[in-house]
Amino acid sequence: MQNTKTQPVIITILLVAVGVGVYSAITLDPSGSKGNRLGNSFEYDLSEDRKIAAELYGFHQINALKDERFKWAGGLAIDHNNLIYIAGKESILILDRELKISRSLKVESGIQALTTAEDGSIFTADQNRIRIYGRDGALIRQWPIEGDNTYLTSITVGENDVFVADKGQRVVWRYQKSGEFVNEIGRRDDARNIPGFSIPSPYFEVAIAGDGLLRVTNPGSHWIVAYTFDGDREFAWGESGRSIEGFCGCCNPSHFAIFPDGRFVTSEKGITRIKVYNAEGKFESVVAGPAEFMDHDGLVSELKGEADRVALEVGVTNDGEVVVLDPLVGEVRIFAEKK
C-alpha cells in the first residue's frame, strides 16, 4: 500500500521544480533566444502601455538630423553656449543649435560618456579612464580608475570636482580636476542608511543639480537619488510601474538630464519614453514616446540582448529644449516645450 503521508511532499517537490524552471527561463532568457521560450501566455502585452494620450504631450519636435557618425555614439553633452557634443567612434562632433556640425575633434576611441566644463574643456570617460581635452581637442590630463570590474558610464564636473559613475563597481567616484582621488559615493553602508546601487544593465547616471547635490540613478530600484558630495544620502524619488508616471522594466530610467529650473527629463528603454518630472519627482508631461521612435524600437527588437547599449540619451539646453540622441538610428532630435 502506498504511504499517503508522502503524497504532499511529492506534490510540493513537483511544484517547486516547475516554479524553478519557469523562473529560470524568464530570468535567464526572457526573449527565448536561447531556446527557453515559454509561449505567448508568458509574454507581457505592452501594446496598451505604448499608447500615450495626446493631452500628456508637453513638447513638440522642432529639428532633427541623421548622420552615420551618430550611430553607436558613446555620449551626449551640451555646454553653456548650447553647443551639442556627440562622442563618435574616434572623434567628438560639435553641433550648433541648428544641428549643423561646426567642428570635429580627433580623440581617443572608446568614449562611453562625456561632459563639458565652463572653461570649454571636455571631460570623457571610457571603460576605465578619465581624459580631459582642451577646446582644440588637445589632451590635457588623464588618469585610470583602478579595479578589475571598472565600467564607467557617466561623468559630470563641478567647479573643482569630477564625478564618474562606475557601473562595474556600483559606486560613484569623486576626484579633483587634478586627478587626485577624494572619496566614493553610494556603496552599501547600513550604518549611513545607504542601500547601495542595483544596476542590472550598463546604465548608471550621475549629474550635479542646481541645489548643490548630486543626482544618481539607481535603475534597478527605479529611483533618482540625491547625495551630498561627501556621500550622504539625502532623499530619492521614482516608482516602478508600466503607467506613464512610473519607470517600467528591469532598470530605468536609463538616462536623465536636469533643466535650468530644476526639473528632470528622463529616458526609458523597453517602452521607449522621454518624460519630464518636476524637481520633487512628480510626473509632468511627455516629450516623446514609442510613436515617435518606431524605427528605433524596430531595430531594438532585431538586436535582442545587444540592444542594452543603445538607449536614448537626453540633454537640456539653457532655454529648456530637450535634445535626444538615438545612437541606434544615428539621429539627433530637438524638442521644444509647447506654449
C-alpha positions in Angstrom: 0.0 0.0 0.0 1.4 3.5 -0.9 2.2 5.7 2.0 -0.3 8.6 1.7 1.9 10.8 4.0 4.5 11.1 1.2 2.0 12.4 -1.3 2.0 16.1 -0.1 5.8 16.0 -0.1 6.0 14.7 -3.7 3.4 17.3 -4.8 5.4 20.1 -3.1 8.6 19.0 -4.8 7.0 18.9 -8.2 5.5 22.4 -7.7 8.9 23.8 -6.7 10.6 22.1 -9.6 8.1 23.6 -12.1 8.4 27.0 -10.4 12.2 27.0 -10.6 12.0 26.0 -14.3 9.7 28.9 -15.1 11.7 31.4 -13.1 15.0 30.3 -14.8 13.5 30.6 -18.3 12.1 34.0 -17.6 15.1 35.5 -15.8 17.9 33.9 -17.8 16.3 34.1 -21.2 13.2 36.3 -21.2 13.2 36.6 -25.0 13.5 32.9 -25.7 16.6 33.5 -27.8 18.4 30.5 -26.1 15.6 28.1 -26.7 13.7 28.6 -23.4 10.7 30.3 -25.0 7.6 29.8 -22.8 4.9 30.7 -25.3 2.7 33.7 -25.8 0.9 33.1 -22.5 4.0 34.2 -20.6 4.7 37.3 -22.7 3.6 40.8 -21.5 1.2 42.6 -23.7 2.6 46.1 -23.8 0.5 47.4 -26.7 -1.7 49.5 -24.4 1.3 50.8 -22.5 2.8 52.1 -25.7 -0.2 54.3 -26.4 0.1 57.8 -24.9 -2.8 60.2 -24.7 -2.3 63.4 -26.8 -3.0 65.6 -23.9 0.0 64.3 -22.0 2.5 65.6 -24.6 4.0 68.9 -23.4 6.7 69.1 -26.1 6.9 69.0 -29.9 9.8 68.3 -32.2 11.4 71.3 -33.9 14.5 69.9 -35.6 16.3 66.6 -36.4 19.4 65.4 -38.1 20.5 61.9 -39.2 24.2 61.2 -39.7 26.0 57.8 -39.9 28.6 59.2 -37.5 26.0 59.3 -34.7 25.4 55.6 -34.9 26.7 53.8 -31.8 27.7 57.1 -30.3 29.3 57.0 -26.9 27.7 60.1 -25.3 25.9 63.4 -25.5 26.7 66.7 -23.8 25.5 70.3 -24.1 27.7 73.2 -23.0 26.7 76.6 -21.6 26.7 78.0 -25.1 24.1 75.4 -26.2 26.6 73.6 -28.4 25.9 69.9 -28.7 28.7 67.4 -28.3 28.4 63.8 -29.5 31.1 61.2 -28.9 31.6 59.2 -32.1 33.9 56.3 -32.6 37.2 58.3 -32.8 36.0 61.9 -32.7 33.8 64.3 -30.9 31.3 66.1 -33.2 30.2 69.6 -32.1 26.8 70.8 -33.4 25.2 74.2 -33.1 21.5 74.8 -32.3 20.6 74.4 -35.9 22.2 70.9 -35.8 25.0 72.0 -38.2 28.3 70.2 -37.4 30.7 73.0 -36.8 33.8 71.1 -35.6 35.2 67.6 -35.3 37.8 66.8 -32.7 40.1 63.8 -33.1 40.2 62.0 -29.7 40.9 58.5 -28.3 38.4 55.9 -29.2 36.1 54.1 -26.8 34.3 57.0 -25.2 31.4 55.9 -23.1 30.4 59.2 -21.6 31.4 62.9 -21.8 30.6 66.3 -20.4 31.9 69.9 -20.6 33.2 72.4 -18.1 32.5 76.2 -18.1 36.0 76.9 -19.4 35.3 74.9 -22.6 37.3 71.8 -21.6 35.8 68.4 -22.4 35.8 65.5 -19.9 35.5 62.0 -21.3 35.3 58.5 -19.7 36.0 55.2 -21.5 35.7 51.9 -19.7 38.3 52.6 -17.1 39.9 56.0 -17.8 39.1 59.7 -17.5 40.5 62.2 -20.0 40.4 66.0 -20.2 40.7 67.7 -23.6 41.0 71.4 -24.4 38.7 73.3 -26.8 41.1 72.3 -29.6 41.0 68.6 -28.8 44.5 68.6 -27.3 44.8 66.1 -24.4 45.4 68.0 -21.1 45.3 65.2 -18.5 44.2 61.6 -18.0 44.1 59.1 -15.2 42.9 55.5 -14.8 40.2 54.1 -12.5 41.5 51.1 -10.8 39.6 47.8 -10.4 39.0 44.6 -12.2 35.3 45.3 -12.8 35.5 49.0 -13.7 32.9 50.1 -16.2 32.4 53.8 -16.4 29.0 55.0 -17.7 28.5 58.7 -16.8 30.6 61.7 -15.9 29.9 65.2 -14.6 32.0 68.1 -13.4 31.6 70.9 -10.9 33.8 73.9 -10.1 36.6 71.8 -8.6 35.3 68.2 -8.8 34.9 65.4 -11.2 32.3 62.7 -10.5 32.2 59.5 -12.5 29.6 56.6 -12.3 31.2 53.1 -12.3 28.6 50.5 -13.2 31.0 47.7 -12.7 31.9 48.5 -9.1 28.5 50.1 -8.4 29.8 53.3 -7.0 30.4 57.0 -7.9 34.0 58.1 -7.7 34.9 61.7 -6.8 38.1 63.3 -8.0 39.7 66.7 -8.1 40.2 68.0 -11.6 43.9 67.4 -11.0 43.2 63.7 -10.9 43.5 63.3 -7.1 41.0 60.9 -5.6 38.7 62.4 -2.9 36.0 59.9 -1.9 33.5 57.3 -3.1 29.7 57.6 -3.1 26.9 55.1 -2.8 28.5 51.9 -1.8 26.2 50.0 0.6 26.6 51.2 4.2 23.8 50.2 6.6 25.1 52.5 9.3 24.7 55.5 7.0 21.3 54.3 5.6 22.8 53.7 2.1 21.3 50.7 0.5 23.8 50.5 -2.4 23.0 50.5 -6.2 21.2 47.9 -8.2 22.4 48.1 -11.8 21.3 45.2 -14.0 22.3 46.8 -17.3 25.0 49.2 -18.4 23.1 52.4 -17.5 24.2 54.4 -14.4 23.9 58.1 -14.5 25.3 61.0 -12.3 24.7 64.8 -12.6 25.1 67.9 -10.4 21.8 69.6 -9.7 21.3 73.3 -9.1 20.7 72.7 -5.4 24.3 71.6 -5.0 23.5 67.9 -4.6 24.4 65.1 -6.9 21.6 63.1 -8.6 22.4 59.5 -9.3 20.2 56.8 -10.8 19.5 53.5 -9.0 18.0 51.9 -12.1 17.2 48.5 -10.6 15.1 50.3 -8.0 13.7 52.9 -10.4 15.0 55.8 -8.3 16.9 59.0 -8.8 18.8 59.6 -5.6 20.2 62.8 -4.1 23.7 62.6 -2.5 26.0 65.2 -1.0 29.4 65.5 -2.5 30.7 63.7 0.7 28.4 60.8 0.1 25.5 61.3 2.4 22.2 60.0 1.0 19.6 62.8 1.3 16.4 61.5 -0.5 15.1 59.6 -3.5 12.2 59.6 -5.9 10.8 57.4 -8.5 8.5 54.4 -8.7 8.2 51.1 -10.6 5.3 50.7 -12.9 4.1 50.5 -16.5 1.9 53.5 -16.1 3.1 56.8 -17.6 4.1 58.1 -14.1 6.4 55.2 -13.3 9.5 53.6 -14.8 8.9 50.2 -16.3 11.1 47.2 -16.9 14.1 45.9 -15.0 16.2 49.0 -15.0 15.0 52.5 -15.7 15.5 55.5 -16.1 18.4 54.7 -18.5 19.4 58.4 -18.8 18.3 61.8 -17.4 19.2 65.4 -17.6 18.3 68.5 -15.4 16.6 71.6 -16.7 17.8 75.0 -15.6 14.7 75.4 -13.4 15.4 72.1 -11.6 13.0 69.8 -13.5 14.2 66.4 -14.9 13.9 64.8 -18.3 14.3 61.0 -18.3 14.6 58.3 -20.9 13.4 54.7 -20.7 14.1 51.6 -22.6 11.7 48.7 -23.0 8.8 51.0 -23.5 10.6 53.9 -25.2 9.5 57.1 -23.4 11.0 60.5 -22.8 9.3 62.3 -19.9 9.5 65.3 -17.7 9.2 65.4 -13.9 9.3 68.4 -11.5 12.1 68.9 -9.1 10.4 66.7 -6.5 9.9 63.9 -8.9 6.2 64.3 -9.8 5.4 63.5 -13.4 4.5 66.5 -15.6 4.5 65.6 -19.3 5.7 63.5 -22.1 8.4 64.7 -24.6 8.2 61.7 -26.9 7.0 58.1 -26.8 7.0 54.9 -28.9 5.1 56.5 -31.7 8.0 58.9 -32.3 10.6 56.1 -32.1 9.2 53.3 -34.2 12.4 53.0 -36.3 14.5 52.7 -33.1 12.2 50.1 -31.5 12.2 48.1 -34.7 16.0 47.9 -34.6 16.0 47.1 -30.9 13.8 44.1 -31.5 16.2 42.8 -34.1 19.3 43.2 -31.8 17.7 41.4 -28.8 20.2 41.3 -26.0 22.7 43.7 -27.7 20.1 46.5 -27.5 21.0 47.1 -23.9 23.7 49.5 -25.2 21.5 51.8 -27.4 19.1 53.5 -25.1 18.2 57.1 -26.0 20.4 59.8 -24.4 18.9 63.1 -23.3 20.2 66.6 -22.7 18.8 70.0 -22.0 19.8 73.4 -23.4 19.8 76.7 -21.4 16.5 77.5 -23.0 14.8 74.3 -21.8 14.8 72.5 -25.1 15.3 68.7 -24.9 18.0 67.1 -27.1 17.6 63.4 -27.8 20.4 61.2 -29.2 19.4 58.0 -30.8 22.6 56.0 -31.2 20.9 53.1 -32.9 19.2 55.0 -35.7 22.0 57.6 -35.8 19.8 60.7 -35.2 19.7 63.8 -33.0 16.3 65.5 -32.4 15.4 68.7 -30.6 12.1 69.1 -28.8 10.7 72.4 -27.5 8.0 72.9 -24.9 4.6 73.8 -26.1 3.5 77.3 -25.3 
